Amino acid sequence: MKRKRVCIIGPYRADNVLGILDNIREGIRWSIKVFLAGHAPFCPWLDFLFQLLLLPGEKLTVADYQERSMAWLEVSDVVFAIPGWERSEGARAETERASRLGIRIVYGDISLIK
């Protein structure tokens, strides 16, 4: 089996910090499952590390993160939408972009990534 580049999408934002942390955990767990299945995942939930490690005077904006995610999506073999993706404005935009680019979208079943 050829290793696929998989852009994983789903909710990141939430109404409170606990919801955000839950979304980060869920996204990273799905990314690990995709990795263990033999693929090369792009995991946007690890973006929090960039933000935590910025030095004084360095700045990244939400738009910077969104543009980087779209750049990875555009070179992915497959987009994998985790359960709950539809409640994310960003994930909905990503599915629209993937559809326009002809990139296959798999919804919630890792075994369908081929």
Long-range contacts (C-beta under 8 A, 24 or more apart in sequence): 1-38, 1-114, 3-38, 3-39, 3-40, 4-39, 4-40, 4-77, 4-78, 4-113, 4-114, 5-39, 5-40, 5-42, 5-75, 5-76, 5-77, 5-78, 6-34, 6-39, 6-40, 6-41, 6-42, 6-76, 6-77, 6-78, 6-79, 6-80, 6-113, 7-41, 7-42, 7-69, 7-72, 7-73, 7-76, 7-78, 7-79, 7-80, 7-94, 7-98, 7-103, 8-34, 8-41, 8-42, 8-43, 8-44, 8-79, 8-80, 8-82, 9-44, 9-73, 9-79, 9-80, 9-81, 9-82, 9-85, 9-88, 9-90, 9-91, 9-94, 9-95, 10-81, 10-82, 10-83, 10-84, 10-85, 10-88, 10-91, 11-84, 11-85, 11-87, 11-88, 11-91, 12-44, 12-45, 12-47, 12-88, 12-90, 13-88, 13-90, 24-48, 26-82, 26-84, 27-82, 30-80, 30-82, 33-110, 34-80, 34-110, 34-113, 37-110, 37-111, 37-113, 39-78, 39-113, 41-80, 42-69, 42-72, 42-73, 42-76, 44-69, 44-72, 66-90, 69-94, 70-94, 70-97, 73-97, 73-98, 73-101, 73-103, 74-101, 74-103, 76-103, 77-103, 77-104, 78-103, 78-104, 78-105, 78-106, 78-113, 79-103, 79-104, 79-105, 79-106, 80-105, 80-106, 80-110, 80-113, 81-105, 81-106, 81-107, 81-108, 82-108, 83-108
